[in-house]
């Protein structure tokens, strides 16, 4: 299509009008902002979980190393 529509069908014409309305009305911006907020929240939760897992692994590694040390 490359942005050019030859409206020979009333369905296509209505679809284009609906799309133009969606973009021009600001609904698209609202939906994109909402989607971005969901992505940001998901990323924040994933980072928090990764930090917890990393801390846990560091503690386990430290404890394992301390238990295997030989003191003279």
N, C-alpha and C positions, 0 to 999 in steps of 0.2 A: 504494500500500500504506500509506503514512504510518505505518509501524511496526506496523501491525495486520495480522496474517495469520489468515485463517480456514482452519485446516488441515483441508481436506476431502480432501486427497490425501496419501498416505503419503510420496510423494517430497518434497512441500513440507515436511512435518513433519520428515523426516530432514535436509533442507537447513537448516531453521531450527535444529535441534539441532547440526549441524555448525558453523554460523555462530556460535551461542552458545558452543560449546566453543572455537572459534578465538579469539574475543574474550576470553573469561574465562580461558583458559589462559596468556595472556601471549605467545603466539606472535605475535599481531598487533603488540604493542609491539616485539618483537624485529625483526619484518619492517619496521616503520616506521622504527626506528632504523637498520637496515641500509640502507634506501632513502635516508634522510636523509644518511648517511655517503657514499653514492655521489654524491648531488647536491652535497654540500659539496666532494668531491674534484673533481668535474667543474667546478664554479665556480672552484675554486682554480687548476686547470690553464688554464681560459679566461682568468682574470685575468692569470696569468703570461704567457701567449701575447700578450695585449693589451699588457702592459707592454713586452715585447720588441719588438713591432711599433711601438709608439709611440716607443721609444728609437731604433730603426732609422730611422724617418721623421724624427725630430728631427736625427739626425746627418747624414742625407742632405740635409736642408734647410739645415743649417748649412754643410756643405761647398759646396753649390751657391751659397749667398749669399757665402761667402768667395771663391770663384773669380770671382764677378762684380763684386767691389769694385774700384774704380779708386783707386789710391793716387797722390798727387801729391808 
